[in-house]
Amino acid sequence: MSFRNKLQHFLVQKLQISNREAQNLLFEGKVIIDGLITSANVTIEPEQEIRIENKVIQAPKNFKYVAFHKPRGIETTLNQAIVDNLSQILPFEDVFNVGRLDKASEGLLILTDDGRIYDKILRNEHKIEKEYLVKLDKPFDDSFIEKMSSGVEIMGKMTLPCQVVAVDERCFKIVLIQGLNRQIRRMCYKLGYEVTLLKRVRIGNLHLGDLKSGDWRFFELEEVLKSE
């Protein structure tokens, strides 16, 4: 999903004019982006105001970025039923979830109406960390931590090495950059354990903090994408 567009193409589509007419508007200095005359066929963003002389043809869009503590029992697939379910909890309906938490899991979920951030957060090459608190059905030992850290074969492939730190004899924290389907649960099951609690507590630099189950807050995108 992408909102990026070239200025000339935008003018053609928005004003229903020819490419030559769009080029002339640029050449004549009639196109103004965020208060500055623009003659180049630049890439435009939805946050920018675009005017033809004194007429606004694109008002700047203010995106919403929401940190939501997803309760257990709510699915987060991208179908309309789930959107309707979330809209009963949240005071807005025009957002979608970035990534998923399975129905039995809880914790930090990002909701937004900005489709551009989807790949930035979910693709492995961007190395956005996701941290989880996990509780198991029985005590584990150092061998379990070592195996989880090194990688476990699930669904025919080895998971990437990751950070795993014991909290107590049944609870640990794990930091992933992957997002395989039910990855943590599958890893633990492969090693002979069942997950009784799985909570996502961090995405990038965005922390769940003291958000209670079902609560939410707005955040700035830089909270997720900025470097340490």
Rosetta blueprint (number, residue, H / E / L):
1 M L
2 S L
3 F L
4 R L
5 N E
6 K E
7 L H
8 Q H
9 H H
10 F H
11 L H
12 V H
13 Q H
14 K H
15 L H
16 Q L
17 I L
18 S L
19 N H
20 R H
21 E H
22 A H
23 Q H
24 N H
25 L H
26 L H
27 F H
28 E L
29 G L
30 K L
31 V E
32 I E
33 I E
34 D L
35 G L
36 L E
37 I E
38 T L
39 S L
40 A L
41 N L
42 V L
43 T E
44 I E
45 E L
46 P L
47 E L
48 Q L
49 E L
50 I E
51 R E
52 I E
53 E L
54 N L
55 K E
56 V E
57 I E
58 Q E
59 A L
60 P L
61 K L
62 N L
63 F L
64 K L
65 Y E
66 V E
67 A E
68 F E
69 H E
70 K E
71 P L
72 R L
73 G L
74 I L
75 E L
76 T L
77 T L
78 L L
79 N L
80 Q H
81 A H
82 I H
83 V H
84 D H
85 N H
86 L H
87 S H
88 Q L
89 I L
90 L L
91 P L
92 F L
93 E L
94 D L
95 V L
96 F E
97 N E
98 V E
99 G L
100 R L
101 L L
102 D L
103 K L
104 A L
105 S L
106 E E
107 G E
108 L E
109 L E
110 I E
111 L E
112 T E
113 D L
114 D L
115 G L
116 R L
117 I H
118 Y H
119 D H
120 K H
121 I H
122 L H
123 R L
124 N H
125 E H
126 H H
127 K L
128 I L
129 E L
130 K E
131 E E
132 Y E
133 L E
134 V E
135 K E
136 L E
137 D L
138 K L
139 P L
140 F L
141 D L
142 D H
143 S H
144 F H
145 I H
146 E H
147 K H
148 M H
149 S H
150 S H
151 G L
152 V L
153 E E
154 I E
155 M L
156 G L
157 K E
158 M E
159 T L
160 L L
161 P L
162 C L
163 Q E
164 V E
165 V E
166 A E
167 V L
168 D L
169 E L
170 R L
171 C E
172 F E
173 K E
174 I E
175 V E
176 L E
177 I L
178 Q L
179 G L
180 L L
181 N L
182 R L
183 Q H
184 I H
185 R H
186 R H
187 M H
188 C H
189 Y H
190 K H
191 L L
192 G L
193 Y L
194 E L
195 V E
196 T E
197 L E
198 L E
199 K E
200 R E
201 V E
202 R E
203 I E
204 G L
205 N L
206 L E
207 H E
208 L L
209 G L
210 D L
211 L L
212 K L
213 S L
214 G L
215 D L
216 W E
217 R E
218 F E
219 F L
220 E L
221 L L
222 E H
223 E H
224 V H
225 L H
226 K L
227 S L
228 E L
